[in-house]
Amino acid sequence: MSEKLETEPSESRAETVRTGLFIDGKTVETDNWAAVHDPAAPDRIVGHAAAATSDQARSAVAAADAAFPGWAATPARRRAEIIGQALTLLDDSAAERAALMTRENGKIAFESQIEMGVFVARTRAAMELVDSLDQVRRLDGPPLTSHIHRLPMGVVTIIVPFNWPIAILGASLPYALLAGNTVVVKPPPTVPLAMVRTLELFAAGLPAGVLNVVTGTNEAVAPLLTDPRVRKIVFTGSTAAGKHIMAAAAQNLAAVTLELGGNDPAIVLDDADLDQEHIGRLVQGVFLTSGQVCMAVKRLYVHRSRYDELVDALAAALATQHVGPGADPASTMGPLNSAAQRDKVAAMLAEAADAGAEIRELGTLAPGAVSAGGHFLRPALVVDPDPGLRIVTEEQFGPALPILPFDDVDSVLDQVNNDWSGLCSSVWSADPARAAALAERLRTGTTWINHANAVACDDRAPFGGFRQSGIGREMGPEGLLSFTEPHTITVHG
């Protein structure tokens, strides 16, 4: 909800941040602003983000459209050079932007620091693919000879979620720019500040209008979806929101890349290594960013012969977790980003408990965390739940893990391959060949072996989902070419 700029007591006013829109190479302020709150202490205002009007959103699209011909005509290698030079403008501010990310997102400081580096690394990975844009495919005759080359699409809108917004942006923005498109970015409403700061710096190294940033309500920024000059929309978020985005894109037949929800299974076979290293990988695979990661393990299927052993090992590892404010060096897990998300996960846990499942809440909660009203939940294991419970069938997106025993892995395979989701999965086994054979049968966009989640993501490979987990792929050669359209020139004779 936009509002006139809120004021704070003098002792905290200096700590707040205010970000504007960024349109056609200039920072644009607005009449209304949206307050951004600290998830660890929701009464604390971290800063204010500009609330755009619909006219300002259209101005951003117009700026991108006007800049497109010149940027598209720039040779691909030169575009890569400009992007690389712009990237250096981020070097001196990474620590400051990471600290701001922790304040508005809630994640622990280490994760925010990693996030700043991921954007840089993903941008450099995209730049390494530049030569593929100049490749021309030739079909020789007679009677026809055709040449197929790739053209940029035009204006691209990119919308990212709150959990790892800058890192997730790195999976699409540099690829879109490298391919010759111009872009309007819509940051997440609860976590806009560090992203706007980052993109203001980065865009300063690009021609005016090539990169624009608009914050505001969904209604006000609707032109970013419906303006006919927008030729592609990239969205990362929930499946329900993805369906809305796709419907909006259909008005002008804009292309879409949708990276949506995932109820990602891990399958632990009877020969799996359950030593400290692998248990640590599982804990990280589930509980990174308090479980708020699309590619995190959301449900764990364990062969019955190893079930008790694994539950006890996970419980022992989680007992050492310290839940508290992300800026506290003692915290290993921060709050959830919103009260609504915390309440959703808590309701799922309560439903499972009412149905007879054992709930093990583990770790310690920082003193004062509850009194500050933060969106905290201790990590929880849901032991042997009914498979029909929401904690198993839906994406909880929080620090709660259902653990289900199995006897026949084929039945698990049938279950997960026919679910609504198909983003990621993992197989855990001491036998590489056995694990690979099972992995090849899983119909998800990515399957890891003996690891999971973002820490195991290979940014050289395409990423995306099957079924209702998305459409299209980001990153890798496939991700780059998804920002282009093939153009065929045919000669007769």
VEXDREN-2710 file (C-alpha; in Angstrom, 1 decimal):
% VEXDREN-2710
k/r/px/py/pz
1/MET/0.0/0.0/0.0
2/SER/1.5/3.4/-1.0
3/GLU/1.4/6.3/1.4
4/LYS/2.9/9.6/2.1
5/LEU/6.4/9.3/3.5
6/GLU/6.3/8.0/7.0
7/THR/8.5/9.7/9.6
8/GLU/10.4/7.9/12.4
9/PRO/11.9/9.0/15.7
10/SER/15.1/11.0/15.3
11/GLU/17.3/8.3/16.7
12/SER/16.4/5.9/13.9
13/ARG/15.6/8.2/11.0
14/ALA/19.3/8.3/9.8
15/GLU/19.2/4.5/9.4
16/THR/16.4/4.5/6.9
17/VAL/16.9/4.4/3.1
18/ARG/14.8/5.9/0.4
19/THR/14.8/4.7/-3.2
20/GLY/13.2/6.2/-6.3
21/LEU/12.3/4.8/-9.7
22/PHE/15.0/4.6/-12.3
23/ILE/13.8/5.6/-15.8
24/ASP/15.8/6.5/-18.9
25/GLY/19.0/6.8/-17.0
26/LYS/17.7/9.1/-14.2
27/THR/16.4/8.6/-10.7
28/VAL/12.7/9.6/-10.5
29/GLU/11.0/10.4/-7.2
30/THR/7.3/10.0/-6.6
31/ASP/4.5/11.6/-4.5
32/ASN/3.8/8.4/-2.6
33/TRP/6.1/5.9/-1.0
34/ALA/5.8/2.4/0.5
35/ALA/7.4/1.6/3.8
36/VAL/9.7/-1.4/4.0
37/HIS/9.8/-3.2/7.4
38/ASP/12.4/-5.3/9.2
39/PRO/11.1/-8.9/9.4
40/ALA/13.0/-9.4/12.7
41/ALA/11.2/-6.4/14.3
42/PRO/8.3/-5.4/12.1
43/ASP/7.7/-2.1/13.8
44/ARG/11.1/-1.0/12.6
45/ILE/11.1/0.8/9.2
46/VAL/14.2/0.0/7.1
47/GLY/13.3/2.5/4.4
48/HIS/10.8/3.7/1.8
49/ALA/10.5/2.7/-1.9
50/ALA/8.9/4.9/-4.5
51/ALA/5.3/4.0/-5.4
52/ALA/5.0/4.4/-9.2
53/THR/1.9/5.6/-11.0
54/SER/0.7/3.8/-14.1
55/ASP/1.9/6.7/-16.2
56/GLN/5.4/6.3/-14.7
57/ALA/5.3/2.6/-15.4
58/ARG/4.4/3.4/-19.0
59/SER/7.3/5.9/-19.1
60/ALA/9.7/3.1/-18.1
61/VAL/8.4/0.9/-21.0
62/ALA/8.7/3.9/-23.4
63/ALA/12.3/4.5/-22.3
64/ALA/13.2/0.9/-22.8
65/ASP/11.4/0.9/-26.2
66/ALA/13.2/4.0/-27.4
67/ALA/16.6/2.6/-26.3
68/PHE/16.0/-0.8/-28.0
69/PRO/17.1/0.0/-31.6
70/GLY/20.5/1.4/-30.6
71/TRP/21.2/-1.3/-28.1
72/ALA/20.1/-4.1/-30.5
73/ALA/22.3/-2.7/-33.2
74/THR/25.3/-2.7/-30.9
75/PRO/27.5/-5.7/-31.8
76/ALA/27.1/-8.5/-29.2
77/ARG/30.8/-8.4/-28.2
78/ARG/30.6/-4.7/-27.6
79/ARG/27.4/-5.2/-25.5
80/ALA/29.4/-7.7/-23.4
81/GLU/32.2/-5.2/-22.9
82/ILE/29.7/-2.5/-21.7
83/ILE/28.0/-5.0/-19.4
84/GLY/31.4/-6.0/-17.9
85/GLN/32.4/-2.4/-17.4
86/ALA/29.0/-1.7/-15.7
87/LEU/29.6/-4.7/-13.4
88/THR/32.7/-3.0/-12.0
89/LEU/30.5/-0.2/-10.6
90/LEU/29.2/-2.6/-8.0
91/ASP/32.6/-3.5/-6.6
92/ASP/32.9/-0.9/-3.7
93/SER/29.4/-1.2/-2.3
94/ALA/28.8/-5.0/-1.9
95/ALA/29.1/-5.0/1.9
96/GLU/26.7/-2.0/2.3
97/ARG/24.1/-3.5/-0.1
98/ALA/24.3/-6.9/1.6
99/ALA/23.7/-5.3/5.0
100/LEU/20.7/-3.5/3.6
101/MET/19.4/-6.8/2.1
102/THR/19.6/-8.5/5.6
103/ARG/17.6/-5.6/7.2
104/GLU/14.8/-5.8/4.7
105/ASN/14.7/-9.5/3.9
106/GLY/15.6/-11.0/7.2
107/LYS/18.1/-13.5/6.0
108/ILE/21.4/-14.0/7.8
109/ALA/24.3/-11.7/6.9
110/PHE/26.4/-14.4/5.2
111/GLU/23.6/-15.3/2.8
112/SER/23.2/-11.6/1.8
113/GLN/26.9/-11.4/1.2
114/ILE/26.8/-14.5/-1.0
115/GLU/23.8/-13.0/-2.9
116/MET/25.8/-10.0/-4.1
117/GLY/28.5/-12.3/-5.4
118/VAL/26.0/-14.5/-7.2
119/PHE/24.7/-11.7/-9.3
120/VAL/28.2/-10.9/-10.4
121/ALA/29.1/-14.5/-11.1
122/ARG/25.9/-15.1/-13.1
123/THR/26.5/-12.0/-15.2
124/ARG/30.0/-13.1/-16.0
125/ALA/28.7/-16.6/-16.9
126/ALA/26.3/-15.0/-19.4
127/MET/29.0/-12.9/-20.9
128/GLU/31.0/-16.0/-21.7
129/LEU/28.3/-17.1/-24.1
130/VAL/28.4/-14.0/-26.3
131/ASP/29.9/-15.8/-29.3
132/SER/26.8/-18.0/-29.6
133/LEU/24.7/-14.9/-30.6
134/ASP/26.7/-14.4/-33.8
135/GLN/26.4/-18.0/-35.0
136/VAL/24.4/-18.3/-38.3
137/ARG/22.9/-21.6/-39.2
138/ARG/23.0/-22.3/-43.0
139/LEU/20.8/-24.6/-44.9
140/ASP/22.2/-25.1/-48.4
141/GLY/20.2/-25.7/-51.6
142/PRO/19.4/-25.9/-54.4
143/PRO/16.7/-24.8/-55.0
144/LEU/16.7/-22.9/-51.7
145/THR/19.4/-21.6/-49.4
146/SER/18.5/-20.3/-46.0
147/HIS/20.4/-18.5/-43.3
148/ILE/19.0/-18.5/-39.7
149/HIS/20.3/-15.9/-37.3
150/ARG/19.0/-14.7/-33.9
151/LEU/17.4/-11.3/-33.2
152/PRO/16.6/-9.7/-29.8
153/MET/13.0/-9.6/-28.9
154/GLY/12.6/-6.0/-27.7
155/VAL/11.4/-4.7/-24.3
156/VAL/11.6/-7.4/-21.5
157/THR/9.9/-7.1/-18.1
158/ILE/11.6/-9.0/-15.3
159/ILE/9.8/-9.6/-12.0
160/VAL/11.6/-11.3/-9.1
161/PRO/10.6/-12.6/-5.6
162/PHE/11.7/-11.6/-2.1
163/ASN/13.9/-14.5/-1.1
164/TRP/17.1/-14.1/-3.2
165/PRO/16.0/-11.2/-5.5
166/ILE/19.3/-10.0/-6.8
167/ALA/20.7/-13.5/-7.3
168/ILE/17.6/-14.6/-9.1
169/LEU/17.8/-11.4/-11.3
170/GLY/21.2/-12.6/-12.3
171/ALA/19.6/-15.6/-14.0
172/SER/17.8/-13.4/-16.5
173/LEU/18.9/-9.8/-16.6
174/PRO/22.4/-10.2/-18.0
175/TYR/21.1/-12.7/-20.5
176/ALA/18.4/-10.4/-21.7
177/LEU/20.8/-7.5/-22.0
178/LEU/23.5/-9.5/-23.7
179/ALA/21.0/-10.7/-26.3
180/GLY/20.3/-7.1/-27.2
181/ASN/17.0/-6.5/-25.3
182/THR/16.2/-3.6/-23.1
183/VAL/14.7/-4.2/-19.7
184/VAL/12.3/-3.0/-17.0
185/VAL/12.8/-4.6/-13.6
186/LYS/10.1/-4.9/-11.0
187/PRO/11.6/-5.5/-7.5
188/PRO/9.6/-7.4/-4.8
189/PRO/7.5/-5.0/-2.7
190/THR/8.8/-6.3/0.6
191/VAL/12.5/-6.3/-0.4
192/PRO/13.1/-3.5/-3.0
193/LEU/15.8/-1.4/-1.4
194/ALA/19.0/-3.3/-2.0
195/MET/17.9/-4.2/-5.5
196/VAL/17.2/-0.6/-6.5
197/ARG/20.5/0.5/-5.1
198/THR/22.3/-2.3/-7.0
199/LEU/20.5/-1.6/-10.3
200/GLU/21.1/2.2/-10.1
201/LEU/24.8/1.6/-9.9
202/PHE/24.8/-1.1/-12.6
203/ALA/22.5/1.0/-15.0
204/ALA/24.9/3.9/-14.7
205/GLY/27.3/2.0/-16.9
206/LEU/24.7/1.3/-19.6
207/PRO/23.2/3.6/-22.2
208/ALA/20.1/5.5/-20.9
209/GLY/16.9/3.5/-21.1
210/VAL/18.5/0.1/-21.5
211/LEU/17.8/-0.8/-17.9
212/ASN/14.9/0.7/-15.9
213/VAL/13.5/0.0/-12.5
214/VAL/10.0/0.5/-11.3
215/THR/8.6/-0.1/-7.8
216/GLY/4.9/0.1/-6.8
217/THR/1.7/-1.7/-6.4
218/ASN/0.6/-4.4/-8.8
219/GLU/-2.2/-2.2/-10.1
220/ALA/0.1/0.7/-10.8
221/VAL/2.7/-1.2/-12.6
222/ALA/0.3/-3.3/-14.7
223/PRO/1.7/-1.6/-17.9
224/LEU/4.8/-3.6/-17.4
225/LEU/2.7/-6.7/-18.3
226/THR/0.1/-5.3/-20.6
227/ASP/1.8/-2.6/-22.7
228/PRO/2.1/-4.0/-26.3
229/ARG/5.7/-2.8/-26.5
230/VAL/6.6/-5.5/-23.9
231/ARG/7.6/-8.5/-25.9
232/LYS/8.7/-10.9/-23.1
233/ILE/7.9/-11.3/-19.4
234/VAL/10.2/-13.2/-17.0
235/PHE/8.6/-14.0/-13.7
236/THR/9.8/-16.0/-10.6
237/GLY/7.3/-16.7/-7.9
238/SER/4.3/-18.8/-7.0
239/THR/2.4/-21.0/-9.4
240/ALA/-0.8/-19.0/-8.8
241/ALA/0.9/-15.7/-9.6
242/GLY/2.5/-17.3/-12.6
243/LYS/-0.9/-18.1/-14.0
244/HIS/-1.9/-14.5/-13.6
245/ILE/1.3/-13.3/-15.4
246/MET/0.6/-15.7/-18.3
247/ALA/-2.9/-14.5/-18.7
248/ALA/-1.7/-10.9/-18.8
249/ALA/1.0/-11.8/-21.3
250/ALA/-1.6/-13.4/-23.6
251/GLN/-3.2/-10.0/-24.2
252/ASN/-0.4/-9.1/-26.5
253/LEU/1.0/-12.6/-27.1
254/ALA/4.2/-11.7/-25.2
255/ALA/6.6/-14.5/-24.6
256/VAL/7.0/-15.7/-21.0
257/THR/9.6/-17.5/-18.9
258/LEU/8.0/-18.6/-15.7
259/GLU/10.0/-20.1/-12.8
260/LEU/7.3/-21.1/-10.4
261/GLY/6.7/-23.1/-7.2
262/GLY/8.3/-26.4/-6.4
263/ASN/7.4/-29.0/-3.9
264/ASP/10.9/-30.5/-4.3
265/PRO/11.4/-34.1/-3.2
266/ALA/14.6/-35.7/-1.9
267/ILE/14.7/-39.5/-2.1
268/VAL/17.1/-41.2/0.3
269/LEU/17.9/-44.8/-0.7
270/ASP/18.8/-47.6/1.7
271/ASP/22.5/-47.3/0.9
272/ALA/22.8/-43.6/1.4
273/ASP/25.7/-42.0/3.3
274/LEU/24.3/-40.5/6.5
275/ASP/27.6/-39.2/7.9
276/GLN/28.0/-35.7/9.2
277/GLU/28.9/-34.2/5.8
278/HIS/25.8/-35.5/4.1
279/ILE/23.5/-34.6/7.0
280/GLY/24.9/-31.1/6.8
281/ARG/24.1/-31.0/3.1
282/LEU/20.5/-32.1/3.8
283/VAL/20.1/-29.5/6.5
284/GLN/21.4/-26.8/4.1
285/GLY/19.3/-28.3/1.3
286/VAL/16.1/-27.9/3.4
287/PHE/16.6/-24.9/5.6
288/LEU/18.7/-22.4/3.6
289/THR/17.1/-18.9/4.1
290/SER/14.7/-20.5/6.6
291/GLY/13.4/-22.8/3.9
292/GLN/12.4/-19.9/1.6
293/VAL/14.0/-21.1/-1.5
294/CYS/12.2/-22.5/-4.6
295/MET/14.7/-25.2/-5.1
296/ALA/14.9/-26.3/-1.4
297/VAL/14.0/-29.8/-0.4
298/LYS/10.3/-29.6/0.7
299/ARG/9.7/-33.3/1.5
300/LEU/12.0/-36.1/2.3
301/TYR/11.3/-39.7/1.3
302/VAL/13.5/-42.2/3.2
303/HIS/13.8/-46.0/2.8
304/ARG/12.2/-47.5/5.9
305/SER/15.4/-49.3/6.9
306/ARG/17.2/-45.9/7.4
307/TYR/14.2/-43.9/8.6
308/ASP/14.8/-43.6/12.3
309/GLU/18.5/-43.1/11.8
310/LEU/18.0/-40.2/9.5
311/VAL/15.3/-38.5/11.6
312/ASP/17.5/-38.7/14.7
313/ALA/20.6/-37.4/12.7
314/LEU/18.6/-34.4/11.3
315/ALA/17.2/-33.7/14.8
316/ALA/20.7/-33.6/16.3
317/ALA/21.9/-31.3/13.6
318/LEU/19.0/-28.9/13.9
319/ALA/19.3/-28.8/17.7
320/THR/22.4/-26.6/17.1
321/GLN/20.5/-24.0/15.0
322/HIS/20.1/-20.5/16.5
323/VAL/17.1/-18.6/15.1
324/GLY/17.4/-14.8/15.4
325/PRO/17.8/-11.5/13.6
326/GLY/19.8/-11.9/10.4
327/ALA/22.3/-9.2/11.5
328/ASP/23.2/-11.1/14.6
329/PRO/26.4/-13.0/14.0
330/ALA/25.1/-15.8/16.3
331/SER/22.1/-16.4/14.1
332/THR/22.2/-19.4/11.8
333/MET/18.6/-18.9/10.6
334/GLY/16.6/-15.6/10.3
335/PRO/12.9/-14.8/10.4
336/LEU/10.5/-15.5/7.6
337/ASN/10.0/-12.5/5.4
338/SER/6.4/-11.9/6.2
339/ALA/3.8/-12.6/9.0
340/ALA/1.6/-14.2/6.3
341/GLN/4.2/-16.7/5.3
342/ARG/5.0/-17.5/9.0
343/ASP/1.4/-18.0/9.7
344/LYS/0.9/-20.3/6.7
345/VAL/3.7/-22.6/7.8
346/ALA/2.5/-22.6/11.4
347/ALA/-1.0/-23.5/10.2
348/MET/0.4/-26.4/8.2
349/LEU/2.3/-27.7/11.2
350/ALA/-0.7/-27.4/13.5
351/GLU/-2.8/-29.3/11.0
352/ALA/-0.2/-32.1/10.8
353/ALA/-0.1/-32.2/14.6
354/ASP/-3.9/-32.4/14.8
355/ALA/-3.8/-35.3/12.4
356/GLY/-1.4/-37.3/14.6
357/ALA/2.0/-36.5/13.1
358/GLU/4.9/-36.0/15.5
359/ILE/6.3/-32.4/15.3
360/ARG/9.8/-31.9/16.5
361/GLU/10.6/-28.2/16.9
362/LEU/14.4/-27.8/17.3
363/GLY/17.1/-25.2/17.8
364/THR/17.0/-22.1/20.0
365/LEU/15.2/-18.8/19.6
366/ALA/17.2/-15.6/20.3
367/PRO/16.2/-13.8/23.5
368/GLY/13.8/-10.9/22.7
369/ALA/12.9/-12.3/19.3
370/VAL/9.3/-12.9/20.3
371/SER/8.9/-9.6/22.1
372/ALA/10.1/-7.8/19.1
373/GLY/7.3/-9.4/17.1
374/GLY/9.6/-10.9/14.5
375/HIS/8.4/-13.5/12.0
376/PHE/10.4/-16.3/13.5
377/LEU/9.8/-20.1/13.5
378/ARG/12.2/-22.7/14.8
379/PRO/13.1/-25.4/12.3
380/ALA/10.6/-28.4/12.5
381/LEU/10.6/-32.0/11.4
382/VAL/7.2/-33.6/10.7
383/VAL/7.7/-37.3/11.4
384/ASP/5.7/-39.8/9.4
385/PRO/2.8/-37.5/8.4
386/ASP/-0.2/-38.6/6.4
387/PRO/0.8/-38.2/2.7
388/GLY/-2.4/-36.2/2.1
389/LEU/-1.6/-33.4/4.5
390/ARG/-0.9/-29.9/3.1
391/ILE/2.6/-30.0/4.6
392/VAL/3.3/-32.8/2.1
393/THR/1.3/-31.9/-0.9
394/GLU/1.9/-28.1/-1.0
395/GLU/5.0/-26.0/-1.0
396/GLN/5.3/-24.7/2.6
397/PHE/8.2/-22.3/1.8
398/GLY/9.4/-22.2/5.4
399/PRO/11.5/-24.1/8.0
400/ALA/9.4/-27.3/8.2
401/LEU/10.2/-30.7/6.7
402/PRO/7.9/-33.7/6.3
403/ILE/9.8/-37.0/6.4
404/LEU/8.0/-40.0/4.9
405/PRO/9.2/-43.6/4.9
406/PHE/9.0/-45.8/1.8
407/ASP/9.5/-49.5/1.0
408/ASP/9.2/-49.4/-2.8
409/VAL/11.1/-46.6/-4.6
410/ASP/9.0/-47.1/-7.8
411/SER/5.9/-46.0/-5.9
412/VAL/7.7/-42.8/-4.8
413/LEU/8.9/-42.2/-8.4
414/ASP/5.3/-42.5/-9.6
415/GLN/4.1/-40.1/-7.0
416/VAL/6.6/-37.3/-7.6
417/ASN/6.5/-37.6/-11.4
418/ASN/2.7/-37.1/-11.4
419/ASP/2.5/-34.2/-8.9
420/TRP/1.6/-30.7/-9.8
421/SER/5.3/-29.6/-9.3
422/GLY/8.4/-30.5/-11.2
423/LEU/11.1/-27.9/-10.4
424/CYS/13.9/-29.8/-8.6
425/SER/14.6/-33.2/-6.9
426/SER/17.5/-35.0/-5.4
427/VAL/18.7/-38.6/-5.0
428/TRP/20.9/-39.7/-2.1
429/SER/22.9/-43.0/-2.5
430/ALA/26.4/-44.2/-2.0
431/ASP/26.2/-45.9/-5.4
432/PRO/26.7/-43.3/-8.2
433/ALA/25.4/-45.6/-10.9
434/ARG/22.3/-46.5/-8.9
435/ALA/21.7/-42.8/-8.1
436/ALA/22.1/-41.7/-11.7
437/ALA/19.8/-44.4/-13.0
438/LEU/17.0/-43.2/-10.6
439/ALA/17.8/-39.5/-11.3
440/GLU/17.3/-40.1/-15.1
441/ARG/13.7/-41.3/-14.4
442/LEU/12.7/-38.2/-12.4
443/ARG/10.7/-35.6/-14.4
444/THR/11.9/-32.4/-12.8
445/GLY/13.9/-29.5/-14.3
446/THR/17.0/-30.3/-12.2
447/THR/17.9/-33.4/-10.2
448/TRP/20.9/-33.4/-7.9
449/ILE/22.8/-36.4/-6.5
450/ASN/23.9/-36.3/-2.9
451/HIS/23.3/-32.6/-2.6
452/ALA/20.4/-30.1/-3.1
453/ASN/19.4/-26.4/-3.2
454/ALA/21.1/-23.3/-4.5
455/VAL/24.5/-24.2/-3.2
456/ALA/24.5/-27.1/-5.7
457/CYS/23.1/-25.2/-8.7
458/ASP/25.3/-25.3/-11.8
459/ASP/24.8/-21.8/-13.4
460/ARG/26.2/-23.1/-16.7
461/ALA/23.1/-25.3/-17.1
462/PRO/19.5/-24.4/-17.9
463/PHE/17.2/-24.0/-14.9
464/GLY/13.4/-24.2/-14.9
465/GLY/10.5/-26.6/-14.1
466/PHE/8.2/-29.2/-15.5
467/ARG/4.4/-29.1/-15.2
468/GLN/3.1/-26.3/-13.0
469/SER/6.6/-25.4/-11.8
470/GLY/7.1/-23.3/-14.9
471/ILE/7.7/-22.7/-18.6
472/GLY/11.0/-22.1/-20.3
473/ARG/14.6/-22.1/-18.9
474/GLU/17.0/-19.5/-17.5
475/MET/20.8/-19.6/-17.7
476/GLY/23.1/-21.5/-19.9
477/PRO/22.9/-21.4/-23.7
478/GLU/19.2/-22.2/-23.7
479/GLY/18.6/-19.3/-21.3
480/LEU/20.4/-16.9/-23.5
481/LEU/18.7/-17.9/-26.7
482/SER/15.3/-17.7/-25.0
483/PHE/15.8/-13.9/-25.2
484/THR/16.1/-14.1/-29.0
485/GLU/13.9/-15.0/-31.9
486/PRO/15.1/-16.9/-35.0
487/HIS/15.1/-14.9/-38.2
488/THR/15.3/-16.9/-41.5
489/ILE/16.5/-15.4/-44.8
490/THR/15.9/-17.6/-47.8
491/VAL/17.3/-17.2/-51.3
492/HIS/15.9/-19.0/-54.3
493/GLY/18.4/-20.1/-56.8
END
